[in-house]
């Protein structure tokens, strides 16, 4: 089976920020850029469904601004409570023109 990718954004969206939220398939996807690498996670925290987009990213982890849970941005696994469940992660590709493509 062939993977299918669709464009959700462009590298130009990251001019002043390392996180951008996109809507894709009725979900909020948070794309995080670190050291020229892109990661995509669900924007909703698994603890109490608060948005992660106002959180802080440090060393491959995003910290939820609501109660401090941290998640690995590659695996989605929680590394610090109170969250116990992972957040979804998504595969991305980058086109030659800087288009950000997400697996659908
Ligand atoms: S909603 Fe994220 S830690 Fe509580």
Boltz pocket constraint, residues with backbone or C-beta under 6 A from the ligand:
constraints:
  - pocket:
      binder: B
      contacts: [[A, 45], [A, 46], [A, 47], [A, 48], [A, 49], [A, 50], [A, 64], [A, 65], [A, 66], [A, 67], [A, 68], [A, 69], [A, 81], [A, 82], [A, 83]]
      max_distance: 6.0
